Amino acid sequence: MRNFLTVILILVLFMTLQQGSARAEEDNASETGTFTKITSFVKRIFREGDTALYLSGYAYHLRGVYSEEDLKDTNEEAWGGGIGKVLIDEKNRAHELYLFASLDSHNHMQVLSGYIKQWRHSFTDRLSVGAGFTVFIMSRPDIFHGIPFPGILPVASIEFRPVTLLATYIPTISENTTGKGNVLFVFGRITFGK
């Protein structure tokens, strides 16, 4: 039930940002505060960015960390999906806002919403590679009893527009946590027009 409420809360926040940005006036040039700059940039991503559909399906648990016994009880089919907005800026950097839900390693639903920034190198108009980071708020039943918590992880991608394959590495954070970490999480993105 707590995960369901988290999904609803994150979805409401996501949609509120999107609706607010659709009605937003052009940013006032005299506004210089950090919060104002961040909210203006979020609005720009929603206004100018392409709509994206995210799909997941694989969470590779590093074999040097997980025993055969552990792997028998571990879900590597992390099925799920989400929605978002993607803006490629003037310097060829990708900025993404997303809402995502998928199965975790224990077959429970995990929910996250966040921002991805990647520095990209384009080989052609359609083919590029990127690397950067994601900052997010996440809820998992096995961490903090489902209470949402913040995180930051590395992200890498290879894109052949409109399809992008992304991956992030989840390290071990603490020996005291229930999960071991050391997971390569692979997911995809398909972009559409605005």
LINLINDA-V134131 format. One record per run of one state. SS is the DSSP state (H for helix, E for strand, C for the rest). FROM is the first residue (numbers start at 1). TO is the last residue. If there is no record, write none. Layout:
BEGIN
ss=<SS:SS>
from=<FROM:FROM>
to=<TO:TO>
END
This chain:
BEGIN
ss=<C:H:C:H:C:E:C:H:C:E:C:E:C:E:C:E:C:E:H:C:E:C:E:C:E:C>
from=<1:2:23:34:49:50:62:68:73:80:89:93:104:109:123:127:141:143:144:147:149:161:163:171:183:192>
to=<1:22:33:48:49:61:67:72:79:88:92:103:108:122:126:140:142:143:146:148:160:162:170:182:191:194>
END
